[in-house]
Amino acid sequence: MLHRLEKFAEKDHPGLDFTRLARDIFEIDGPSGSHYCIAFKPQGNSVRTLQETFPNAQLRKHLVKSIIHRLFFAVNWLHATCSVAHTELSGHPWLTDFGQMRVVEGRINQDWWMSDLYRAPEVLLQLPWGYPVDIWSIGVMTLELLEGKNLVDPVYRVHGQYVS
């Protein structure tokens, strides 16, 4: 999938500036066998680090607006140029981990995918899904960054069981 993105990296799209693509992908031999290494350009602090500086991990509205604005540019590049849905957007937004991406264009996706707390309704109901699942995740993430906590509690308190 990383090679698919590299193919589109030459395209002129403003979202590419907000996407962290690999500078190099190579294999290295170690005591446990061969391993893939992915080298990235160094980045600044994460959103998680930023949250730790605010009471109750609640970011100010202007910061959340800036983060989400940039994230929409990057996701638009994935959708419009690469024809893929990220499907792994979560409360710590970065577009670096592309391991869960799914090709959307020309396909009917009905598989069970996405992080539990960010799973879109159409995925939960096993209906066909596409690009809007990423928008759902961004909406959930926006509320979590503003509130400093998960939108839903993943544990059913009566029985103490994990639910999705």
MODELLER restraints for C-alpha pairs under 7 A, 6 or more apart:
rsr = mdl.restraints
at = mdl.atoms
rsr.add(forms.Gaussian(group=physical.xy_distance, feature=features.Distance(at['CA:5:A'], at['CA:82:A']), mean=6.72, stdev=0.5))
rsr.add(forms.Gaussian(group=physical.xy_distance, feature=features.Distance(at['CA:8:A'], at['CA:81:A']), mean=6.91, stdev=0.5))
rsr.add(forms.Gaussian(group=physical.xy_distance, feature=features.Distance(at['CA:8:A'], at['CA:82:A']), mean=6.43, stdev=0.5))
rsr.add(forms.Gaussian(group=physical.xy_distance, feature=features.Distance(at['CA:13:A'], at['CA:77:A']), mean=6.53, stdev=0.5))
rsr.add(forms.Gaussian(group=physical.xy_distance, feature=features.Distance(at['CA:14:A'], at['CA:73:A']), mean=6.64, stdev=0.5))
rsr.add(forms.Gaussian(group=physical.xy_distance, feature=features.Distance(at['CA:15:A'], at['CA:73:A']), mean=4.20, stdev=0.5))
rsr.add(forms.Gaussian(group=physical.xy_distance, feature=features.Distance(at['CA:15:A'], at['CA:74:A']), mean=4.06, stdev=0.5))
rsr.add(forms.Gaussian(group=physical.xy_distance, feature=features.Distance(at['CA:15:A'], at['CA:76:A']), mean=6.48, stdev=0.5))
rsr.add(forms.Gaussian(group=physical.xy_distance, feature=features.Distance(at['CA:15:A'], at['CA:77:A']), mean=5.01, stdev=0.5))
rsr.add(forms.Gaussian(group=physical.xy_distance, feature=features.Distance(at['CA:16:A'], at['CA:74:A']), mean=6.07, stdev=0.5))
rsr.add(forms.Gaussian(group=physical.xy_distance, feature=features.Distance(at['CA:16:A'], at['CA:77:A']), mean=6.35, stdev=0.5))
rsr.add(forms.Gaussian(group=physical.xy_distance, feature=features.Distance(at['CA:18:A'], at['CA:70:A']), mean=6.21, stdev=0.5))
rsr.add(forms.Gaussian(group=physical.xy_distance, feature=features.Distance(at['CA:18:A'], at['CA:73:A']), mean=6.92, stdev=0.5))
rsr.add(forms.Gaussian(group=physical.xy_distance, feature=features.Distance(at['CA:18:A'], at['CA:74:A']), mean=5.32, stdev=0.5))
rsr.add(forms.Gaussian(group=physical.xy_distance, feature=features.Distance(at['CA:19:A'], at['CA:74:A']), mean=5.59, stdev=0.5))
rsr.add(forms.Gaussian(group=physical.xy_distance, feature=features.Distance(at['CA:19:A'], at['CA:95:A']), mean=5.43, stdev=0.5))
rsr.add(forms.Gaussian(group=physical.xy_distance, feature=features.Distance(at['CA:19:A'], at['CA:96:A']), mean=6.96, stdev=0.5))
rsr.add(forms.Gaussian(group=physical.xy_distance, feature=features.Distance(at['CA:20:A'], at['CA:95:A']), mean=5.90, stdev=0.5))
rsr.add(forms.Gaussian(group=physical.xy_distance, feature=features.Distance(at['CA:20:A'], at['CA:96:A']), mean=5.18, stdev=0.5))
rsr.add(forms.Gaussian(group=physical.xy_distance, feature=features.Distance(at['CA:21:A'], at['CA:40:A']), mean=6.82, stdev=0.5))
rsr.add(forms.Gaussian(group=physical.xy_distance, feature=features.Distance(at['CA:21:A'], at['CA:96:A']), mean=6.50, stdev=0.5))
rsr.add(forms.Gaussian(group=physical.xy_distance, feature=features.Distance(at['CA:22:A'], at['CA:38:A']), mean=6.16, stdev=0.5))
rsr.add(forms.Gaussian(group=physical.xy_distance, feature=features.Distance(at['CA:22:A'], at['CA:39:A']), mean=5.65, stdev=0.5))
rsr.add(forms.Gaussian(group=physical.xy_distance, feature=features.Distance(at['CA:22:A'], at['CA:40:A']), mean=4.91, stdev=0.5))
rsr.add(forms.Gaussian(group=physical.xy_distance, feature=features.Distance(at['CA:23:A'], at['CA:39:A']), mean=5.54, stdev=0.5))
rsr.add(forms.Gaussian(group=physical.xy_distance, feature=features.Distance(at['CA:23:A'], at['CA:40:A']), mean=5.27, stdev=0.5))
rsr.add(forms.Gaussian(group=physical.xy_distance, feature=features.Distance(at['CA:23:A'], at['CA:41:A']), mean=6.74, stdev=0.5))
rsr.add(forms.Gaussian(group=physical.xy_distance, feature=features.Distance(at['CA:24:A'], at['CA:38:A']), mean=5.94, stdev=0.5))
rsr.add(forms.Gaussian(group=physical.xy_distance, feature=features.Distance(at['CA:24:A'], at['CA:39:A']), mean=5.18, stdev=0.5))
rsr.add(forms.Gaussian(group=physical.xy_distance, feature=features.Distance(at['CA:25:A'], at['CA:37:A']), mean=5.72, stdev=0.5))
rsr.add(forms.Gaussian(group=physical.xy_distance, feature=features.Distance(at['CA:25:A'], at['CA:38:A']), mean=4.65, stdev=0.5))
rsr.add(forms.Gaussian(group=physical.xy_distance, feature=features.Distance(at['CA:25:A'], at['CA:39:A']), mean=6.40, stdev=0.5))
rsr.add(forms.Gaussian(group=physical.xy_distance, feature=features.Distance(at['CA:26:A'], at['CA:36:A']), mean=5.75, stdev=0.5))
rsr.add(forms.Gaussian(group=physical.xy_distance, feature=features.Distance(at['CA:26:A'], at['CA:37:A']), mean=5.34, stdev=0.5))
rsr.add(forms.Gaussian(group=physical.xy_distance, feature=features.Distance(at['CA:26:A'], at['CA:38:A']), mean=6.69, stdev=0.5))
rsr.add(forms.Gaussian(group=physical.xy_distance, feature=features.Distance(at['CA:27:A'], at['CA:34:A']), mean=6.40, stdev=0.5))
rsr.add(forms.Gaussian(group=physical.xy_distance, feature=features.Distance(at['CA:27:A'], at['CA:35:A']), mean=5.43, stdev=0.5))
rsr.add(forms.Gaussian(group=physical.xy_distance, feature=features.Distance(at['CA:27:A'], at['CA:36:A']), mean=4.47, stdev=0.5))
rsr.add(forms.Gaussian(group=physical.xy_distance, feature=features.Distance(at['CA:27:A'], at['CA:37:A']), mean=5.85, stdev=0.5))
rsr.add(forms.Gaussian(group=physical.xy_distance, feature=features.Distance(at['CA:28:A'], at['CA:34:A']), mean=5.59, stdev=0.5))
rsr.add(forms.Gaussian(group=physical.xy_distance, feature=features.Distance(at['CA:28:A'], at['CA:35:A']), mean=5.40, stdev=0.5))
rsr.add(forms.Gaussian(group=physical.xy_distance, feature=features.Distance(at['CA:28:A'], at['CA:36:A']), mean=6.46, stdev=0.5))
rsr.add(forms.Gaussian(group=physical.xy_distance, feature=features.Distance(at['CA:29:A'], at['CA:35:A']), mean=6.30, stdev=0.5))
rsr.add(forms.Gaussian(group=physical.xy_distance, feature=features.Distance(at['CA:47:A'], at['CA:92:A']), mean=5.84, stdev=0.5))
rsr.add(forms.Gaussian(group=physical.xy_distance, feature=features.Distance(at['CA:47:A'], at['CA:93:A']), mean=6.98, stdev=0.5))
rsr.add(forms.Gaussian(group=physical.xy_distance, feature=features.Distance(at['CA:48:A'], at['CA:92:A']), mean=6.11, stdev=0.5))
rsr.add(forms.Gaussian(group=physical.xy_distance, feature=features.Distance(at['CA:51:A'], at['CA:57:A']), mean=4.51, stdev=0.5))
rsr.add(forms.Gaussian(group=physical.xy_distance, feature=features.Distance(at['CA:51:A'], at['CA:58:A']), mean=6.52, stdev=0.5))
rsr.add(forms.Gaussian(group=physical.xy_distance, feature=features.Distance(at['CA:51:A'], at['CA:59:A']), mean=6.25, stdev=0.5))
rsr.add(forms.Gaussian(group=physical.xy_distance, feature=features.Distance(at['CA:56:A'], at['CA:148:A']), mean=5.79, stdev=0.5))
rsr.add(forms.Gaussian(group=physical.xy_distance, feature=features.Distance(at['CA:57:A'], at['CA:148:A']), mean=4.54, stdev=0.5))
rsr.add(forms.Gaussian(group=physical.xy_distance, feature=features.Distance(at['CA:58:A'], at['CA:145:A']), mean=5.94, stdev=0.5))
rsr.add(forms.Gaussian(group=physical.xy_distance, feature=features.Distance(at['CA:58:A'], at['CA:146:A']), mean=5.16, stdev=0.5))
rsr.add(forms.Gaussian(group=physical.xy_distance, feature=features.Distance(at['CA:58:A'], at['CA:147:A']), mean=5.29, stdev=0.5))
rsr.add(forms.Gaussian(group=physical.xy_distance, feature=features.Distance(at['CA:58:A'], at['CA:148:A']), mean=4.25, stdev=0.5))
rsr.add(forms.Gaussian(group=physical.xy_distance, feature=features.Distance(at['CA:59:A'], at['CA:145:A']), mean=5.81, stdev=0.5))
rsr.add(forms.Gaussian(group=physical.xy_distance, feature=features.Distance(at['CA:59:A'], at['CA:146:A']), mean=5.39, stdev=0.5))
rsr.add(forms.Gaussian(group=physical.xy_distance, feature=features.Distance(at['CA:60:A'], at['CA:146:A']), mean=6.75, stdev=0.5))
rsr.add(forms.Gaussian(group=physical.xy_distance, feature=features.Distance(at['CA:61:A'], at['CA:146:A']), mean=6.70, stdev=0.5))
rsr.add(forms.Gaussian(group=physical.xy_distance, feature=features.Distance(at['CA:64:A'], at['CA:142:A']), mean=6.82, stdev=0.5))
rsr.add(forms.Gaussian(group=physical.xy_distance, feature=features.Distance(at['CA:64:A'], at['CA:145:A']), mean=6.63, stdev=0.5))
rsr.add(forms.Gaussian(group=physical.xy_distance, feature=features.Distance(at['CA:64:A'], at['CA:146:A']), mean=6.94, stdev=0.5))
rsr.add(forms.Gaussian(group=physical.xy_distance, feature=features.Distance(at['CA:78:A'], at['CA:84:A']), mean=5.64, stdev=0.5))
rsr.add(forms.Gaussian(group=physical.xy_distance, feature=features.Distance(at['CA:78:A'], at['CA:85:A']), mean=6.70, stdev=0.5))
rsr.add(forms.Gaussian(group=physical.xy_distance, feature=features.Distance(at['CA:79:A'], at['CA:85:A']), mean=6.17, stdev=0.5))
rsr.add(forms.Gaussian(group=physical.xy_distance, feature=features.Distance(at['CA:79:A'], at['CA:131:A']), mean=6.65, stdev=0.5))
rsr.add(forms.Gaussian(group=physical.xy_distance, feature=features.Distance(at['CA:83:A'], at['CA:103:A']), mean=6.03, stdev=0.5))
rsr.add(forms.Gaussian(group=physical.xy_distance, feature=features.Distance(at['CA:83:A'], at['CA:104:A']), mean=5.86, stdev=0.5))
rsr.add(forms.Gaussian(group=physical.xy_distance, feature=features.Distance(at['CA:83:A'], at['CA:105:A']), mean=5.52, stdev=0.5))
rsr.add(forms.Gaussian(group=physical.xy_distance, feature=features.Distance(at['CA:84:A'], at['CA:101:A']), mean=6.38, stdev=0.5))
rsr.add(forms.Gaussian(group=physical.xy_distance, feature=features.Distance(at['CA:84:A'], at['CA:102:A']), mean=5.43, stdev=0.5))
rsr.add(forms.Gaussian(group=physical.xy_distance, feature=features.Distance(at['CA:84:A'], at['CA:103:A']), mean=4.31, stdev=0.5))
rsr.add(forms.Gaussian(group=physical.xy_distance, feature=features.Distance(at['CA:84:A'], at['CA:104:A']), mean=5.22, stdev=0.5))
rsr.add(forms.Gaussian(group=physical.xy_distance, feature=features.Distance(at['CA:85:A'], at['CA:101:A']), mean=5.63, stdev=0.5))
rsr.add(forms.Gaussian(group=physical.xy_distance, feature=features.Distance(at['CA:85:A'], at['CA:102:A']), mean=5.40, stdev=0.5))
rsr.add(forms.Gaussian(group=physical.xy_distance, feature=features.Distance(at['CA:85:A'], at['CA:103:A']), mean=6.42, stdev=0.5))
rsr.add(forms.Gaussian(group=physical.xy_distance, feature=features.Distance(at['CA:85:A'], at['CA:104:A']), mean=6.33, stdev=0.5))
rsr.add(forms.Gaussian(group=physical.xy_distance, feature=features.Distance(at['CA:85:A'], at['CA:130:A']), mean=6.82, stdev=0.5))
rsr.add(forms.Gaussian(group=physical.xy_distance, feature=features.Distance(at['CA:85:A'], at['CA:131:A']), mean=5.36, stdev=0.5))
rsr.add(forms.Gaussian(group=physical.xy_distance, feature=features.Distance(at['CA:85:A'], at['CA:134:A']), mean=6.54, stdev=0.5))
rsr.add(forms.Gaussian(group=physical.xy_distance, feature=features.Distance(at['CA:86:A'], at['CA:98:A']), mean=6.68, stdev=0.5))
rsr.add(forms.Gaussian(group=physical.xy_distance, feature=features.Distance(at['CA:86:A'], at['CA:100:A']), mean=6.52, stdev=0.5))
rsr.add(forms.Gaussian(group=physical.xy_distance, feature=features.Distance(at['CA:86:A'], at['CA:101:A']), mean=4.43, stdev=0.5))
rsr.add(forms.Gaussian(group=physical.xy_distance, feature=features.Distance(at['CA:86:A'], at['CA:102:A']), mean=6.62, stdev=0.5))
rsr.add(forms.Gaussian(group=physical.xy_distance, feature=features.Distance(at['CA:86:A'], at['CA:134:A']), mean=6.51, stdev=0.5))
rsr.add(forms.Gaussian(group=physical.xy_distance, feature=features.Distance(at['CA:87:A'], at['CA:100:A']), mean=6.20, stdev=0.5))
rsr.add(forms.Gaussian(group=physical.xy_distance, feature=features.Distance(at['CA:87:A'], at['CA:101:A']), mean=5.84, stdev=0.5))
rsr.add(forms.Gaussian(group=physical.xy_distance, feature=features.Distance(at['CA:87:A'], at['CA:114:A']), mean=5.15, stdev=0.5))
rsr.add(forms.Gaussian(group=physical.xy_distance, feature=features.Distance(at['CA:87:A'], at['CA:133:A']), mean=6.74, stdev=0.5))
rsr.add(forms.Gaussian(group=physical.xy_distance, feature=features.Distance(at['CA:87:A'], at['CA:134:A']), mean=5.84, stdev=0.5))
rsr.add(forms.Gaussian(group=physical.xy_distance, feature=features.Distance(at['CA:88:A'], at['CA:100:A']), mean=6.05, stdev=0.5))
rsr.add(forms.Gaussian(group=physical.xy_distance, feature=features.Distance(at['CA:88:A'], at['CA:114:A']), mean=5.42, stdev=0.5))
rsr.add(forms.Gaussian(group=physical.xy_distance, feature=features.Distance(at['CA:88:A'], at['CA:115:A']), mean=6.14, stdev=0.5))
rsr.add(forms.Gaussian(group=physical.xy_distance, feature=features.Distance(at['CA:89:A'], at['CA:134:A']), mean=6.83, stdev=0.5))
rsr.add(forms.Gaussian(group=physical.xy_distance, feature=features.Distance(at['CA:89:A'], at['CA:137:A']), mean=5.99, stdev=0.5))
rsr.add(forms.Gaussian(group=physical.xy_distance, feature=features.Distance(at['CA:89:A'], at['CA:138:A']), mean=6.97, stdev=0.5))
rsr.add(forms.Gaussian(group=physical.xy_distance, feature=features.Distance(at['CA:90:A'], at['CA:118:A']), mean=6.50, stdev=0.5))
rsr.add(forms.Gaussian(group=physical.xy_distance, feature=features.Distance(at['CA:90:A'], at['CA:137:A']), mean=6.66, stdev=0.5))
rsr.add(forms.Gaussian(group=physical.xy_distance, feature=features.Distance(at['CA:90:A'], at['CA:141:A']), mean=6.16, stdev=0.5))
rsr.add(forms.Gaussian(group=physical.xy_distance, feature=features.Distance(at['CA:91:A'], at['CA:141:A']), mean=5.01, stdev=0.5))
rsr.add(forms.Gaussian(group=physical.xy_distance, feature=features.Distance(at['CA:91:A'], at['CA:144:A']), mean=6.75, stdev=0.5))
rsr.add(forms.Gaussian(group=physical.xy_distance, feature=features.Distance(at['CA:104:A'], at['CA:130:A']), mean=5.77, stdev=0.5))
rsr.add(forms.Gaussian(group=physical.xy_distance, feature=features.Distance(at['CA:108:A'], at['CA:128:A']), mean=5.88, stdev=0.5))
rsr.add(forms.Gaussian(group=physical.xy_distance, feature=features.Distance(at['CA:109:A'], at['CA:128:A']), mean=5.31, stdev=0.5))
rsr.add(forms.Gaussian(group=physical.xy_distance, feature=features.Distance(at['CA:109:A'], at['CA:129:A']), mean=5.52, stdev=0.5))
rsr.add(forms.Gaussian(group=physical.xy_distance, feature=features.Distance(at['CA:109:A'], at['CA:130:A']), mean=6.84, stdev=0.5))
rsr.add(forms.Gaussian(group=physical.xy_distance, feature=features.Distance(at['CA:110:A'], at['CA:123:A']), mean=6.81, stdev=0.5))
rsr.add(forms.Gaussian(group=physical.xy_distance, feature=features.Distance(at['CA:110:A'], at['CA:126:A']), mean=5.51, stdev=0.5))
rsr.add(forms.Gaussian(group=physical.xy_distance, feature=features.Distance(at['CA:110:A'], at['CA:127:A']), mean=5.64, stdev=0.5))
rsr.add(forms.Gaussian(group=physical.xy_distance, feature=features.Distance(at['CA:110:A'], at['CA:128:A']), mean=4.75, stdev=0.5))
rsr.add(forms.Gaussian(group=physical.xy_distance, feature=features.Distance(at['CA:110:A'], at['CA:129:A']), mean=6.22, stdev=0.5))
rsr.add(forms.Gaussian(group=physical.xy_distance, feature=features.Distance(at['CA:111:A'], at['CA:126:A']), mean=6.83, stdev=0.5))
rsr.add(forms.Gaussian(group=physical.xy_distance, feature=features.Distance(at['CA:112:A'], at['CA:123:A']), mean=6.01, stdev=0.5))
rsr.add(forms.Gaussian(group=physical.xy_distance, feature=features.Distance(at['CA:112:A'], at['CA:126:A']), mean=6.89, stdev=0.5))
rsr.add(forms.Gaussian(group=physical.xy_distance, feature=features.Distance(at['CA:113:A'], at['CA:123:A']), mean=6.82, stdev=0.5))
rsr.add(forms.Gaussian(group=physical.xy_distance, feature=features.Distance(at['CA:116:A'], at['CA:164:A']), mean=5.47, stdev=0.5))
rsr.add(forms.Gaussian(group=physical.xy_distance, feature=features.Distance(at['CA:117:A'], at['CA:164:A']), mean=6.99, stdev=0.5))
rsr.add(forms.Gaussian(group=physical.xy_distance, feature=features.Distance(at['CA:118:A'], at['CA:137:A']), mean=5.07, stdev=0.5))
rsr.add(forms.Gaussian(group=physical.xy_distance, feature=features.Distance(at['CA:118:A'], at['CA:140:A']), mean=6.47, stdev=0.5))
rsr.add(forms.Gaussian(group=physical.xy_distance, feature=features.Distance(at['CA:119:A'], at['CA:137:A']), mean=6.99, stdev=0.5))
rsr.add(forms.Gaussian(group=physical.xy_distance, feature=features.Distance(at['CA:120:A'], at['CA:133:A']), mean=5.44, stdev=0.5))
rsr.add(forms.Gaussian(group=physical.xy_distance, feature=features.Distance(at['CA:120:A'], at['CA:136:A']), mean=5.91, stdev=0.5))
rsr.add(forms.Gaussian(group=physical.xy_distance, feature=features.Distance(at['CA:120:A'], at['CA:137:A']), mean=6.97, stdev=0.5))
rsr.add(forms.Gaussian(group=physical.xy_distance, feature=features.Distance(at['CA:122:A'], at['CA:128:A']), mean=6.78, stdev=0.5))
rsr.add(forms.Gaussian(group=physical.xy_distance, feature=features.Distance(at['CA:122:A'], at['CA:129:A']), mean=6.11, stdev=0.5))
rsr.add(forms.Gaussian(group=physical.xy_distance, feature=features.Distance(at['CA:123:A'], at['CA:129:A']), mean=6.64, stdev=0.5))
rsr.add(forms.Gaussian(group=physical.xy_distance, feature=features.Distance(at['CA:140:A'], at['CA:151:A']), mean=6.66, stdev=0.5))
rsr.add(forms.Gaussian(group=physical.xy_distance, feature=features.Distance(at['CA:143:A'], at['CA:151:A']), mean=6.88, stdev=0.5))
rsr.add(forms.Gaussian(group=physical.xy_distance, feature=features.Distance(at['CA:144:A'], at['CA:150:A']), mean=5.49, stdev=0.5))
rsr.add(forms.Gaussian(group=physical.xy_distance, feature=features.Distance(at['CA:144:A'], at['CA:151:A']), mean=6.03, stdev=0.5))
rsr.add(forms.Gaussian(group=physical.xy_distance, feature=features.Distance(at['CA:154:A'], at['CA:162:A']), mean=5.77, stdev=0.5))
rsr.add(forms.Gaussian(group=physical.xy_distance, feature=features.Distance(at['CA:154:A'], at['CA:163:A']), mean=5.44, stdev=0.5))
rsr.add(forms.Gaussian(group=physical.xy_distance, feature=features.Distance(at['CA:154:A'], at['CA:164:A']), mean=6.23, stdev=0.5))
rsr.add(forms.Gaussian(group=physical.xy_distance, feature=features.Distance(at['CA:155:A'], at['CA:161:A']), mean=5.52, stdev=0.5))
rsr.add(forms.Gaussian(group=physical.xy_distance, feature=features.Distance(at['CA:155:A'], at['CA:162:A']), mean=4.43, stdev=0.5))
rsr.add(forms.Gaussian(group=physical.xy_distance, feature=features.Distance(at['CA:155:A'], at['CA:163:A']), mean=5.73, stdev=0.5))
rsr.add(forms.Gaussian(group=physical.xy_distance, feature=features.Distance(at['CA:156:A'], at['CA:162:A']), mean=6.11, stdev=0.5))
rsr.add(forms.Gaussian(group=physical.xy_distance, feature=features.Distance(at['CA:156:A'], at['CA:163:A']), mean=6.31, stdev=0.5))
